[in-house]
Amino acid sequence: MHNYRIRTARFQFIVSFFSSLLLFAAMQIFFWFVPSDHALLISALSFFCSFLIQFVLETNALTKDYRLLLDHLDSIDLFVKTLSSGKLSARMNVESGGAISHVEQSLNELADKIDTQVKSLQRLVDENVQMNVKVKNEAVTAERQRLARDLHDAVSQQLFALSMLASAAEKTIHSNPDLAAENIADVSDIARKAQGEMRALLLHLRPVRLNNESLDRGLERLIRELDGKTMIHFEASIDPVPGLTKGVENHLFRLSQEALSNALRHSEATRVVLSLHEKDQLVTLTVFDNGQGFDPKQEKVASYGLKTMKERAEEIGGHFMLATHEGEGTSIHIRVPIHREEKGI
Protein backbone atom coordinates (compact mmCIF):
# COMPACT_ATOMS: atom_id res chain seq x y z
CA MET A 1 0.00 0.00 0.00
CA HIS A 2 2.85 2.41 0.87
CA ASN A 3 4.72 1.73 -2.37
CA TYR A 4 1.50 2.12 -4.34
CA ARG A 5 0.90 5.55 -2.79
CA ILE A 6 4.42 6.67 -3.67
CA ARG A 7 4.04 5.52 -7.28
CA THR A 8 0.58 7.11 -7.52
CA ALA A 9 1.80 10.42 -6.08
CA ARG A 10 4.77 10.44 -8.48
CA PHE A 11 2.57 9.70 -11.49
CA GLN A 12 -0.05 12.31 -10.53
CA PHE A 13 2.66 14.87 -9.84
CA ILE A 14 3.99 14.51 -13.39
CA VAL A 15 0.51 14.53 -14.98
CA SER A 16 -0.68 17.50 -12.91
CA PHE A 17 2.54 19.43 -13.56
CA PHE A 18 2.42 19.11 -17.33
CA SER A 19 -1.33 19.75 -17.60
CA SER A 20 -0.95 22.86 -15.42
CA LEU A 21 2.03 23.88 -17.51
CA LEU A 22 -0.15 23.67 -20.61
CA LEU A 23 -2.72 25.87 -18.85
CA PHE A 24 0.04 28.37 -18.00
CA ALA A 25 1.18 28.46 -21.64
CA ALA A 26 -2.39 28.91 -22.88
CA MET A 27 -2.95 31.84 -20.53
CA GLN A 28 0.34 33.44 -21.61
CA ILE A 29 -0.79 33.18 -25.21
CA PHE A 30 -4.13 34.73 -24.22
CA PHE A 31 -2.45 37.65 -22.46
CA TRP A 32 -0.22 38.10 -25.51
CA PHE A 33 -3.32 39.14 -27.41
CA VAL A 34 -5.02 40.78 -24.41
CA PRO A 35 -2.22 42.54 -22.53
CA SER A 36 -2.47 42.91 -18.76
CA ASP A 37 -0.15 44.30 -16.11
CA HIS A 38 -0.76 41.19 -13.95
CA ALA A 39 -0.59 38.61 -16.73
CA LEU A 40 2.36 36.70 -15.28
CA LEU A 41 0.88 36.69 -11.76
CA ILE A 42 -2.51 35.46 -12.98
CA SER A 43 -0.89 32.75 -15.11
CA ALA A 44 1.30 31.63 -12.21
CA LEU A 45 -1.64 31.48 -9.79
CA SER A 46 -3.66 29.55 -12.33
CA PHE A 47 -0.74 27.13 -12.74
CA PHE A 48 -0.38 26.46 -9.02
CA CYS A 49 -4.13 26.20 -8.35
CA SER A 50 -4.63 23.84 -11.27
CA PHE A 51 -1.65 21.73 -10.20
CA LEU A 52 -2.77 21.49 -6.56
CA ILE A 53 -6.42 20.69 -7.34
CA GLN A 54 -5.59 18.05 -9.94
CA PHE A 55 -2.92 16.42 -7.79
CA VAL A 56 -5.12 16.15 -4.68
CA LEU A 57 -8.32 15.03 -6.41
CA GLU A 58 -6.76 12.50 -8.76
CA THR A 59 -4.51 11.01 -6.08
CA ASN A 60 -7.46 10.57 -3.68
CA ALA A 61 -9.56 9.03 -6.43
CA LEU A 62 -6.89 6.49 -7.37
CA THR A 63 -6.21 5.66 -3.70
CA LYS A 64 -9.93 5.12 -3.12
CA ASP A 65 -10.13 2.80 -6.14
CA TYR A 66 -7.15 0.87 -4.85
CA ARG A 67 -8.77 0.48 -1.43
CA LEU A 68 -11.96 -0.79 -3.06
CA LEU A 69 -9.90 -3.27 -5.03
CA LEU A 70 -8.19 -4.46 -1.85
CA ASP A 71 -11.60 -4.90 -0.16
CA HIS A 72 -12.81 -6.99 -3.11
CA LEU A 73 -9.68 -9.14 -3.02
CA ASP A 74 -10.07 -9.65 0.75
CA SER A 75 -13.69 -10.70 0.21
CA ILE A 76 -12.63 -13.16 -2.48
CA ASP A 77 -9.89 -14.59 -0.23
CA LEU A 78 -12.35 -14.99 2.66
CA PHE A 79 -14.87 -16.65 0.36
CA VAL A 80 -12.30 -19.16 -0.92
CA LYS A 81 -11.25 -19.99 2.65
CA THR A 82 -14.92 -20.44 3.63
CA LEU A 83 -15.41 -22.91 0.78
CA SER A 84 -12.22 -24.74 1.74
CA SER A 85 -13.48 -25.14 5.31
CA GLY A 86 -16.52 -27.05 4.01
CA LYS A 87 -19.26 -24.38 4.07
CA LEU A 88 -20.40 -24.86 0.49
CA SER A 89 -23.64 -22.92 0.98
CA ALA A 90 -21.74 -19.60 1.15
CA ARG A 91 -22.06 -17.20 -1.80
CA MET A 92 -20.55 -13.81 -2.64
CA ASN A 93 -22.58 -10.63 -3.05
CA VAL A 94 -21.97 -9.68 -6.67
CA GLU A 95 -21.90 -5.93 -7.34
CA SER A 96 -22.99 -4.71 -10.75
CA GLY A 97 -20.31 -3.61 -13.19
CA GLY A 98 -16.56 -3.87 -13.10
CA ALA A 99 -14.10 -6.65 -13.84
CA ILE A 100 -14.20 -7.87 -10.23
CA SER A 101 -17.93 -8.62 -10.48
CA HIS A 102 -17.20 -11.12 -13.26
CA VAL A 103 -14.67 -12.87 -11.03
CA GLU A 104 -17.17 -12.96 -8.14
CA GLN A 105 -19.87 -14.37 -10.40
CA SER A 106 -17.47 -17.03 -11.69
CA LEU A 107 -16.58 -18.01 -8.11
CA ASN A 108 -20.27 -18.33 -7.23
CA GLU A 109 -20.80 -20.55 -10.27
CA LEU A 110 -17.81 -22.66 -9.23
CA ALA A 111 -19.26 -22.98 -5.70
CA ASP A 112 -22.59 -24.08 -7.23
CA LYS A 113 -20.81 -26.79 -9.20
CA ILE A 114 -18.87 -28.01 -6.16
CA ASP A 115 -22.07 -28.01 -4.09
CA THR A 116 -23.85 -30.04 -6.78
CA GLN A 117 -20.98 -32.51 -6.93
CA VAL A 118 -21.06 -32.98 -3.15
CA LYS A 119 -24.81 -33.61 -3.31
CA SER A 120 -24.26 -36.20 -6.03
CA LEU A 121 -21.45 -37.75 -4.00
CA GLN A 122 -23.61 -38.06 -0.90
CA ARG A 123 -26.49 -39.45 -2.96
CA LEU A 124 -24.13 -42.02 -4.47
CA VAL A 125 -22.94 -43.04 -1.00
CA ASP A 126 -26.55 -43.44 0.13
CA GLU A 127 -27.38 -45.53 -2.94
CA ASN A 128 -24.34 -47.71 -2.33
CA VAL A 129 -25.48 -48.30 1.25
CA GLN A 130 -28.88 -49.44 0.03
CA MET A 131 -27.39 -51.61 -2.71
CA ASN A 132 -25.04 -53.32 -0.28
CA VAL A 133 -27.66 -54.19 2.35
CA LYS A 134 -28.17 -57.72 1.00
CA VAL A 135 -24.46 -58.32 0.61
CA LYS A 136 -23.81 -57.13 4.15
CA ASN A 137 -26.57 -59.33 5.53
CA GLU A 138 -24.97 -62.32 3.86
CA ALA A 139 -21.59 -61.25 5.26
CA VAL A 140 -23.13 -61.04 8.75
CA THR A 141 -24.44 -64.58 8.42
CA ALA A 142 -21.03 -65.85 7.29
CA GLU A 143 -19.34 -63.98 10.16
CA ARG A 144 -21.71 -65.49 12.70
CA GLN A 145 -20.87 -68.92 11.40
CA ARG A 146 -17.16 -68.17 11.66
CA LEU A 147 -17.60 -66.90 15.22
CA ALA A 148 -19.48 -70.07 16.11
CA ARG A 149 -16.55 -72.13 14.82
CA ASP A 150 -14.11 -69.96 16.78
CA LEU A 151 -16.17 -70.42 19.92
CA HIS A 152 -16.11 -74.16 19.44
CA ASP A 153 -12.42 -74.38 18.51
CA ALA A 154 -10.96 -71.92 21.03
CA VAL A 155 -13.24 -71.20 23.99
CA SER A 156 -14.81 -74.65 24.19
CA GLN A 157 -11.39 -76.31 24.32
CA GLN A 158 -10.25 -73.89 27.00
CA LEU A 159 -13.37 -74.57 29.04
CA PHE A 160 -12.73 -78.31 28.72
CA ALA A 161 -9.13 -77.78 29.91
CA LEU A 162 -10.46 -75.73 32.84
CA SER A 163 -12.77 -78.54 33.80
CA MET A 164 -9.96 -81.12 33.67
CA LEU A 165 -7.53 -78.98 35.68
CA ALA A 166 -10.15 -78.11 38.28
CA SER A 167 -11.00 -81.80 38.67
CA ALA A 168 -7.33 -82.69 39.05
CA ALA A 169 -6.83 -79.95 41.64
CA GLU A 170 -9.83 -81.19 43.60
CA LYS A 171 -8.44 -84.72 43.70
CA THR A 172 -4.91 -83.72 44.74
CA ILE A 173 -5.63 -80.82 47.08
CA HIS A 174 -5.12 -83.03 50.17
CA SER A 175 -2.62 -85.60 48.90
CA ASN A 176 -0.39 -83.25 46.87
CA PRO A 177 -1.10 -79.58 47.71
CA ASP A 178 1.83 -78.31 45.57
CA LEU A 179 0.48 -80.01 42.45
CA ALA A 180 -3.02 -78.76 43.25
CA ALA A 181 -1.66 -75.20 43.55
CA GLU A 182 -0.02 -75.54 40.13
CA ASN A 183 -3.29 -76.76 38.65
CA ILE A 184 -5.18 -73.86 40.21
CA ALA A 185 -2.62 -71.39 38.79
CA ASP A 186 -3.13 -72.99 35.36
CA VAL A 187 -6.89 -72.64 35.83
CA SER A 188 -6.49 -68.91 36.53
CA ASP A 189 -4.24 -68.42 33.49
CA ILE A 190 -6.54 -70.32 31.13
CA ALA A 191 -9.61 -68.50 32.49
CA ARG A 192 -7.91 -65.16 31.82
CA LYS A 193 -7.10 -66.25 28.26
CA ALA A 194 -10.67 -67.46 27.72
CA GLN A 195 -11.99 -64.12 28.95
CA GLY A 196 -9.74 -62.35 26.45
CA GLU A 197 -10.99 -64.59 23.66
CA MET A 198 -14.62 -63.82 24.56
CA ARG A 199 -14.00 -60.05 24.65
CA ALA A 200 -12.34 -60.23 21.24
CA LEU A 201 -15.27 -62.16 19.82
CA LEU A 202 -17.78 -59.73 21.33
CA LEU A 203 -15.92 -56.81 19.74
CA HIS A 204 -16.44 -58.49 16.36
CA LEU A 205 -20.16 -58.68 17.07
CA ARG A 206 -20.43 -54.94 17.67
CA PRO A 207 -22.41 -53.33 14.80
CA VAL A 208 -20.33 -51.09 12.52
CA ARG A 209 -23.32 -49.17 11.17
CA LEU A 210 -26.66 -47.80 12.33
CA ASN A 211 -29.69 -50.02 11.87
CA ASN A 212 -33.00 -48.26 12.39
CA GLU A 213 -31.93 -45.60 14.88
CA SER A 214 -30.84 -42.01 14.36
CA LEU A 215 -27.21 -40.96 14.50
CA ASP A 216 -27.54 -39.13 17.83
CA ARG A 217 -29.21 -42.13 19.52
CA GLY A 218 -26.63 -44.52 18.11
CA LEU A 219 -23.77 -42.37 19.41
CA GLU A 220 -25.39 -42.00 22.84
CA ARG A 221 -25.78 -45.79 23.04
CA LEU A 222 -22.18 -46.32 22.02
CA ILE A 223 -20.90 -43.86 24.65
CA ARG A 224 -23.01 -45.51 27.40
CA GLU A 225 -21.63 -48.93 26.53
CA LEU A 226 -18.01 -47.77 26.53
CA ASP A 227 -18.39 -45.71 29.70
CA GLY A 228 -19.62 -48.76 31.60
CA LYS A 229 -16.98 -51.21 30.37
CA THR A 230 -13.70 -49.25 30.51
CA MET A 231 -11.70 -47.24 33.04
CA ILE A 232 -11.88 -44.15 30.80
CA HIS A 233 -14.43 -41.45 31.61
CA PHE A 234 -16.57 -40.66 28.55
CA GLU A 235 -18.51 -37.43 28.03
CA ALA A 236 -20.94 -36.62 25.23
CA SER A 237 -22.56 -33.47 23.87
CA ILE A 238 -24.81 -34.71 21.08
CA ASP A 239 -27.55 -32.78 19.29
CA PRO A 240 -30.07 -34.37 16.93
CA VAL A 241 -29.29 -33.55 13.31
CA PRO A 242 -32.43 -34.23 11.24
CA GLY A 243 -32.38 -34.61 7.48
CA LEU A 244 -29.13 -36.59 7.11
CA THR A 245 -29.21 -39.44 4.61
CA LYS A 246 -28.55 -42.96 5.87
CA GLY A 247 -25.28 -43.08 3.98
CA VAL A 248 -23.97 -39.94 5.69
CA GLU A 249 -25.22 -41.11 9.12
CA ASN A 250 -23.53 -44.51 8.72
CA HIS A 251 -20.25 -42.89 7.69
CA LEU A 252 -20.34 -40.48 10.65
CA PHE A 253 -21.16 -43.35 13.03
CA ARG A 254 -18.28 -45.42 11.66
CA LEU A 255 -15.93 -42.41 11.91
CA SER A 256 -16.99 -42.00 15.56
CA GLN A 257 -16.23 -45.67 16.25
CA GLU A 258 -12.82 -45.43 14.64
CA ALA A 259 -11.94 -42.22 16.52
CA LEU A 260 -13.03 -43.75 19.84
CA SER A 261 -11.17 -46.97 19.03
CA ASN A 262 -7.98 -45.00 18.39
CA ALA A 263 -8.43 -43.22 21.72
CA LEU A 264 -8.93 -46.54 23.55
CA ARG A 265 -5.99 -48.30 21.91
CA HIS A 266 -3.31 -45.61 21.62
CA SER A 267 -4.01 -42.52 23.71
CA GLU A 268 -3.65 -43.77 27.32
CA ALA A 269 -6.28 -41.16 28.13
CA THR A 270 -8.44 -40.84 31.24
CA ARG A 271 -11.11 -38.67 29.59
CA VAL A 272 -12.71 -38.75 26.14
CA VAL A 273 -15.27 -36.19 24.90
CA LEU A 274 -17.49 -36.69 21.83
CA SER A 275 -19.66 -33.89 20.42
CA LEU A 276 -22.04 -33.68 17.48
CA HIS A 277 -23.58 -30.33 16.49
CA GLU A 278 -25.12 -28.56 13.50
CA LYS A 279 -24.33 -24.96 12.53
CA ASP A 280 -24.63 -23.04 9.27
CA GLN A 281 -25.66 -26.08 7.21
CA LEU A 282 -22.66 -28.04 8.56
CA VAL A 283 -22.68 -31.06 10.87
CA THR A 284 -19.56 -31.11 13.06
CA LEU A 285 -18.26 -34.26 14.77
CA THR A 286 -15.46 -33.82 17.33
CA VAL A 287 -13.66 -36.48 19.40
CA PHE A 288 -11.14 -35.26 21.99
CA ASP A 289 -8.98 -37.24 24.41
CA ASN A 290 -6.58 -35.96 27.08
CA GLY A 291 -4.04 -38.68 26.36
CA GLN A 292 -0.37 -38.63 25.46
CA GLY A 293 -0.86 -37.31 21.92
CA PHE A 294 1.76 -37.85 19.22
CA ASP A 295 3.76 -36.18 16.48
CA PRO A 296 1.72 -36.75 13.26
CA LYS A 297 4.90 -36.36 11.17
CA GLN A 298 6.69 -39.16 12.99
CA GLU A 299 3.90 -41.44 14.23
CA LYS A 300 3.42 -44.33 11.80
CA VAL A 301 1.33 -46.73 13.86
CA ALA A 302 -1.90 -44.71 13.59
CA SER A 303 -1.17 -43.18 10.18
CA TYR A 304 -3.08 -45.85 8.26
CA GLY A 305 -6.18 -45.50 10.45
CA LEU A 306 -6.11 -41.70 10.18
CA LYS A 307 -5.70 -41.92 6.41
CA THR A 308 -8.72 -44.23 6.26
CA MET A 309 -10.76 -41.81 8.36
CA LYS A 310 -9.77 -38.89 6.12
CA GLU A 311 -10.80 -40.84 3.02
CA ARG A 312 -14.09 -41.88 4.65
CA ALA A 313 -14.87 -38.24 5.50
CA GLU A 314 -14.05 -37.11 1.96
CA GLU A 315 -16.39 -39.79 0.55
CA ILE A 316 -19.34 -37.76 1.88
CA GLY A 317 -17.85 -34.38 0.94
CA GLY A 318 -16.53 -33.72 4.43
CA HIS A 319 -13.44 -31.98 5.81
CA PHE A 320 -11.13 -33.94 8.17
CA MET A 321 -8.78 -32.14 10.56
CA LEU A 322 -6.41 -33.59 13.19
CA ALA A 323 -4.94 -31.55 16.06
CA THR A 324 -2.43 -33.27 18.34
CA HIS A 325 0.77 -32.57 20.25
CA GLU A 326 2.88 -34.86 22.40
CA GLY A 327 1.60 -34.77 25.96
CA GLU A 328 -1.41 -32.57 25.08
CA GLY A 329 -3.99 -35.04 23.82
CA THR A 330 -5.62 -35.40 20.43
CA SER A 331 -8.65 -33.80 18.75
CA ILE A 332 -10.33 -35.02 15.59
CA HIS A 333 -12.72 -32.62 13.85
CA ILE A 334 -14.94 -33.66 10.95
CA ARG A 335 -17.27 -31.21 9.17
CA VAL A 336 -19.79 -32.34 6.57
CA PRO A 337 -22.17 -30.08 4.58
CA ILE A 338 -25.84 -30.95 4.99
CA HIS A 339 -28.01 -31.39 1.91
CA ARG A 340 -31.57 -32.05 2.95
CA GLU A 341 -34.25 -33.33 0.63
CA GLU A 342 -36.81 -30.78 -0.56
CA LYS A 343 -39.60 -32.39 1.45
CA GLY A 344 -37.54 -32.13 4.60
CA ILE A 345 -36.83 -28.41 4.31
Number of C-alpha atoms within 10 A of each C-alpha: 10 7 8 12 15 11 12 17 19 14 14 20 19 13 16 22 19 14 16 23 19 13 18 21 15 13 19 18 12 14 17 11 8 10 11 12 8 10 15 14 11 15 21 19 12 17 22 16 13 18 22 15 13 19 21 14 12 17 19 15 11 16 17 12 12 15 13 12 13 13 12 15 14 12 15 17 11 13 21 17 12 15 16 11 15 20 23 25 18 17 18 16 11 14 11 9 8 8 8 16 16 14 13 21 16 13 17 19 13 12 21 16 13 16 21 14 13 22 18 14 16 24 18 15 20 19 14 12 17 13 11 11 11 11 10 12 11 12 12 14 11 12 14 14 12 12 16 12 13 15 17 13 11 14 20 14 13 19 16 11 16 21 13 14 20 16 14 15 22 15 13 15 15 10 10 11 14 13 14 21 14 13 22 20 14 16 21 13 13 18 17 12 15 20 13 13 16 16 12 11 15 11 9 13 13 9 11 14 17 19 11 8 11 17 26 20 14 17 23 15 12 16 20 13 12 15 15 11 8 11 12 17 15 19 17 15 12 17 14 12 17 13 15 19 17 23 21 23 22 22 23 28 22 19 22 23 18 17 21 22 12 15 25 19 10 14 21 15 20 15 17 24 17 22 18 22 16 18 11 11 16 20 19 18 21 19 22 22 28 18 22 16 22 20 12 15 7 8 10 11 9 13 13 10 14 19 12 13 22 18 15 18 21 17 17 25 24 25 21 21 14 14 15 18 14 12 13 14 21 22 21 20 15 24 24 25 25 27 20 14 10 7 6 9 7
